Amino acid sequence: MSTGPGAEQLVSRIAILGGAGALGSALAARLARAGHEIWIGSRDPQRARDFAAALSNDQPGARIHGDGLLACASQAEICILTVPYAAHAETLALVKDALAGKILIDATVPLKPPKVGTVQLPAAGSAAVEGQALLGPQVRVVSALQNIGAEKLAAGQAVDGDVLVAADDAEAAALVCGLLERIGLRAWHVGPLANSAAAEAMTSVLIQINRRYKRVQAGLRITGKAKAEADSAHAGSSGVEIHPIRGLPLFAAGDNLADALARGLIANGLAPEDGDVVVVAQKAFSKVEGRARTLSTVSLSPEGRDLARKTGKPQALSELILSESVEVMRVRENLVITRHRLGHVAANAGIDASNVGDQNGPETVLLWPADPDASAAALRGALQARFGVRLAVIMSDSLGRAWRTGTLGTAIGVAGMNPIRDRRGEVDLFGRELKVTLVAVADEIAAAASLVIGEAAEGVPAALVRGAVYQPAEDGAALHLVRPLEQDLFR
Ligand SMILES: NC(=O)c1ccc[n+]([C@@H]2O[C@H](COP(=O)([O-])OP(=O)(O)OC[C@H]3O[C@@H](n4cnc5c(N)ncnc54)[C@H](OP(=O)(O)O)[C@@H]3O)[C@@H](O)[C@H]2O)c1
């Protein structure tokens, strides 16, 4: 059930029986993009070959072939059945022998046109149970995907809907969950194959909703704790991986950060997976967003002169610090701590002169982006669209801490995650309920990533973090990490 590399990666050849249809072709494209070798199965082998060739054209580097149903089932290590219910029994009978010893993922919904909006389950209870009875115990049938619209899947982006996975064989269910999570779906093992009835019945309910409410593209969502948290509770922590994204260019104003990161991820052999966090140094954002300032062009004021006199810092830098701050909190020789206009407390209002480069002359400094949360959200959107998986993005900077020596990687921009992990209500080792346990998980991830993101000459401005447990949230923002002034005990 983990989103990390697992048994699902061992599955390379996948046959999709009915792969030229709406659901099958959308699955084929996603699975091929995730690196699997795909066999499109059709009643007409030539049609399958033509279809596979067309699909390959749209997916550079993909391995997609086409053939008859039996030939594909024989080739594959795992098969997915995506044919109409009317063809379910007949197709399974045809490929039964080739499926022996394999897993069959059955996506069939027992719809009986024209009344597709009415639940009409077969006498056996569900199509999946019928299929298992037909195939016998030598095939491990796993029911899945009945509630995911082919259109959404084909769009290639993160899918707003969950997948219920029912199977009698827990190992097969875990393998299928992992496979689906790798193509950007959130999958839950919901118990025995008999429970497939619920997913199969739900499709007619979703069809009704889509008809009545003008095609809202209804899907199913399991609410409660975040899936990543549930997975780690279910499987135990599988550890956290931190991968530096090496070889990125030196950034300049106007560069496409998302494009460079996408290429960098691929060049480093990193295929983003659902739940991964991309951590990027603030400097990279600031450079591409044109936040560099040349000190000689800054207009001067009496307030800036006063701050420069107290700190010994250049007056132009003092001016910029003031322009980025709402409050000067502490000043002494060569040090100024301010409350940044976004609320974060930082030395020099976060303005930095290291690693800026001298394109604009030696007197160049970098301000934080105008809206770091918005910058993180834009990058997340672009990377998700590119890779078709659900990600979080953190913009990090090294900040000092009151009361402790040394800087720490800190989240100043966040997208796709709640930066706080609320553990209240959970129990400790001794069964006592945790009362006040809000974990600044975005800061923890930023700090962990800063172990590989270079501060000095390393030139690694970004990292991919895998396996961190956090709560996905569309409205997550680093601003939520700033303690409200009225709760500040030290002023
Ligand atoms: N579409 C969705 O959004 C969706 C979502 C979840 C689940 N499902 C389920 O997934 C299955 C496939 O749905 P789909 O919408 O992809 O179906 P589809 O496009 O209508 O058909 C899929 C393929 O099934 C093959 N087929 C085999 N025997 C057939 C027969 N007797 N009549 C018609 N086609 C036959 C056809 O391929 P060849 O002609 O190449 O043999 C066809 O391309 C269904 O059981 C459906 O309930 C669909």
The ligand as an SDF file (V2000), in Angstrom:
LIG
                    3D

 48 52  0  0  0  0  0  0  0  0999 V2000
  -15.9230    4.3160  -19.5040 N   0  0  0  0  0  0  0  0  0  0  0  0
  -15.7730    4.5340  -18.2120 C   0  0  0  0  0  0  0  0  0  0  0  0
  -15.6860    5.6970  -17.7760 O   0  0  0  0  0  0  0  0  0  0  0  0
  -15.7200    3.3750  -17.2550 C   0  0  0  0  0  0  0  0  0  0  0  0
  -15.3580    3.6390  -15.9280 C   0  0  0  0  0  0  0  0  0  0  0  0
  -15.2710    2.5890  -15.0470 C   0  0  0  0  0  0  0  0  0  0  0  0
  -15.5770    1.2950  -15.4510 C   0  0  0  0  0  0  0  0  0  0  0  0
  -15.9510    1.0680  -16.7480 N   0  0  0  0  0  0  0  0  0  0  0  0
  -16.2410   -0.3120  -17.1560 C   0  0  0  0  0  0  0  0  0  0  0  0
  -15.1640   -0.7290  -17.9740 O   0  0  0  0  0  0  0  0  0  0  0  0
  -15.6400   -1.5310  -19.0440 C   0  0  0  0  0  0  0  0  0  0  0  0
  -15.2410   -0.8680  -20.3500 C   0  0  0  0  0  0  0  0  0  0  0  0
  -15.8930    0.3800  -20.4720 O   0  0  0  0  0  0  0  0  0  0  0  0
  -15.6080    1.3200  -21.7240 P   0  0  0  0  0  0  0  0  0  0  0  0
  -16.4490    2.5160  -21.5280 O   0  0  0  0  0  0  0  0  0  0  0  0
  -14.1840    1.4530  -21.9410 O   0  0  0  0  0  0  0  0  0  0  0  0
  -16.2730    0.4450  -22.8560 O   0  0  0  0  0  0  0  0  0  0  0  0
  -16.1940    0.5650  -24.4410 P   0  0  0  0  0  0  0  0  0  0  0  0
  -15.2950    1.6550  -24.8320 O   0  0  0  0  0  0  0  0  0  0  0  0
  -17.6010    0.5940  -24.9280 O   0  0  0  0  0  0  0  0  0  0  0  0
  -15.6380   -0.8810  -24.8240 O   0  0  0  0  0  0  0  0  0  0  0  0
  -14.4050   -1.3560  -24.4940 C   0  0  0  0  0  0  0  0  0  0  0  0
  -13.9760   -2.4010  -25.4920 C   0  0  0  0  0  0  0  0  0  0  0  0
  -14.6340   -3.6440  -25.2630 O   0  0  0  0  0  0  0  0  0  0  0  0
  -14.4940   -4.4410  -26.4330 C   0  0  0  0  0  0  0  0  0  0  0  0
  -15.6190   -5.3860  -26.6040 N   0  0  0  0  0  0  0  0  0  0  0  0
  -15.5010   -6.7080  -26.4370 C   0  0  0  0  0  0  0  0  0  0  0  0
  -16.6630   -7.3110  -26.6250 N   0  0  0  0  0  0  0  0  0  0  0  0
  -17.5570   -6.3940  -26.9280 C   0  0  0  0  0  0  0  0  0  0  0  0
  -18.9420   -6.4390  -27.2190 C   0  0  0  0  0  0  0  0  0  0  0  0
  -19.6320   -7.5810  -27.2320 N   0  0  0  0  0  0  0  0  0  0  0  0
  -19.5410   -5.2770  -27.4630 N   0  0  0  0  0  0  0  0  0  0  0  0
  -18.8550   -4.1370  -27.4630 C   0  0  0  0  0  0  0  0  0  0  0  0
  -17.5430   -4.0440  -27.2020 N   0  0  0  0  0  0  0  0  0  0  0  0
  -16.8870   -5.1740  -26.9120 C   0  0  0  0  0  0  0  0  0  0  0  0
  -14.3100   -3.4520  -27.5730 C   0  0  0  0  0  0  0  0  0  0  0  0
  -13.0240   -3.6510  -28.0860 O   0  0  0  0  0  0  0  0  0  0  0  0
  -12.7080   -4.3650  -29.4800 P   0  0  0  0  0  0  0  0  0  0  0  0
  -13.7830   -4.0030  -30.4340 O   0  0  0  0  0  0  0  0  0  0  0  0
  -11.3820   -3.7760  -29.8120 O   0  0  0  0  0  0  0  0  0  0  0  0
  -12.6460   -5.8190  -29.1790 O   0  0  0  0  0  0  0  0  0  0  0  0
  -14.3390   -2.0960  -26.9160 C   0  0  0  0  0  0  0  0  0  0  0  0
  -13.4030   -1.1910  -27.4280 O   0  0  0  0  0  0  0  0  0  0  0  0
  -17.1390   -1.6480  -18.8490 C   0  0  0  0  0  0  0  0  0  0  0  0
  -17.4430   -2.8290  -18.1660 O   0  0  0  0  0  0  0  0  0  0  0  0
  -17.4640   -0.4410  -18.0090 C   0  0  0  0  0  0  0  0  0  0  0  0
  -18.6080   -0.6580  -17.2050 O   0  0  0  0  0  0  0  0  0  0  0  0
  -16.0150    2.0780  -17.6410 C   0  0  0  0  0  0  0  0  0  0  0  0
  1  2  1  0
  2  3  2  0
  2  4  1  0
  4  5  1  0
  4 48  2  0
  5  6  2  0
  6  7  1  0
  7  8  2  0
  8  9  1  0
  8 48  1  0
  9 10  1  0
  9 46  1  0
 10 11  1  0
 11 12  1  0
 11 44  1  0
 12 13  1  0
 13 14  1  0
 14 15  2  0
 14 16  1  0
 14 17  1  0
 17 18  1  0
 18 19  2  0
 18 20  1  0
 18 21  1  0
 21 22  1  0
 22 23  1  0
 23 24  1  0
 23 42  1  0
 24 25  1  0
 25 26  1  0
 25 36  1  0
 26 27  1  0
 26 35  1  0
 27 28  2  0
 28 29  1  0
 29 30  1  0
 29 35  2  0
 30 31  1  0
 30 32  2  0
 32 33  1  0
 33 34  2  0
 34 35  1  0
 36 37  1  0
 36 42  1  0
 37 38  1  0
 38 39  2  0
 38 40  1  0
 38 41  1  0
 42 43  1  0
 44 45  1  0
 44 46  1  0
 46 47  1  0
M  CHG  2   8   1  16  -1
M  END
$$$$
